[in-house]
Amino acid sequence: MAADVLTVCKSVFAWCAENGHVKASPAAALRPRTLIGKKVVRQRVLTDAEIKAFWHAAERLGYPYGRMYQLLLLTGTYPPIQSNQIVL
């Protein structure tokens, strides 16, 4: 996950540099393996009870954060899903 976030950040900063919003990308020299380390495959998954508790806690948060956390839970599957696969 951290490597994916770094990839997105590097892309955003590269776009900003190309379009004159910043002089140079501060993330250009960052290397995922050096900064984050080797990618580790997760072994643990949430239980049904944990998913239910998370869902209800997100409902109590209300709009907009509750819905955001629910969407993150729904899309946090592996393998990653595409935005066109989400049915709302």
C-alpha positions in Angstrom: 0.0 0.0 0.0 2.8 2.4 0.9 4.5 1.8 -2.5 1.2 2.5 -4.3 0.8 5.8 -2.3 4.3 6.8 -3.2 3.7 6.0 -6.9 0.6 8.3 -6.9 2.5 11.1 -5.1 5.4 10.8 -7.5 2.9 11.1 -10.4 1.2 14.1 -9.0 4.5 15.9 -8.3 5.8 15.0 -11.8 2.6 16.5 -13.3 3.0 19.6 -11.1 6.6 20.0 -12.3 5.7 19.5 -16.0 2.9 22.1 -15.7 5.0 24.7 -13.9 3.4 24.5 -10.5 6.7 23.5 -8.8 10.2 23.9 -10.1 11.1 20.2 -9.7 9.4 17.2 -8.2 10.5 16.7 -4.6 9.7 13.0 -5.0 11.7 12.4 -8.1 14.7 10.9 -6.3 12.7 8.7 -4.0 13.0 4.9 -4.5 10.2 2.7 -3.1 12.4 -0.2 -2.1 15.0 2.1 -0.3 12.3 4.3 1.4 9.7 1.7 2.2 11.4 -1.7 1.9 10.3 -4.9 0.2 6.6 -5.3 -0.4 5.0 -7.7 2.1 2.0 -9.8 1.2 -0.6 -9.6 4.0 -1.7 -12.7 5.7 -4.5 -11.4 7.9 -8.0 -10.4 6.8 -10.8 -8.8 8.7 -13.3 -11.2 10.3 -17.0 -10.8 9.5 -17.6 -9.3 13.0 -14.8 -6.8 12.5 -16.3 -5.8 9.1 -19.7 -5.4 10.7 -18.3 -3.3 13.6 -16.3 -1.1 11.1 -19.4 -0.6 8.9 -21.6 0.5 11.9 -18.9 2.8 13.3 -18.6 4.4 9.9 -22.4 4.9 9.8 -22.2 6.7 13.2 -19.6 9.1 11.7 -22.1 10.4 9.2 -21.6 12.3 6.0 -19.0 12.7 4.5 -16.4 10.7 6.4 -18.6 7.7 7.2 -19.5 7.1 3.6 -15.8 7.6 2.7 -14.7 4.9 5.1 -17.4 2.5 3.9 -16.2 3.1 0.3 -12.6 2.4 1.4 -13.7 -0.8 3.1 -15.6 -1.9 0.0 -12.7 -1.1 -2.4 -9.9 -2.4 -0.2 -10.0 -5.8 -1.7 -7.2 -7.8 -3.3 -6.8 -8.0 -6.2 -7.4 -4.3 -6.7 -10.6 -3.4 -8.4 -11.2 -0.8 -11.0 -13.5 2.2 -10.5 -15.8 0.9 -13.2 -16.4 -2.3 -11.1 -17.9 -0.3 -8.2 -21.7 -0.5 -8.2 -23.3 2.2 -6.1 
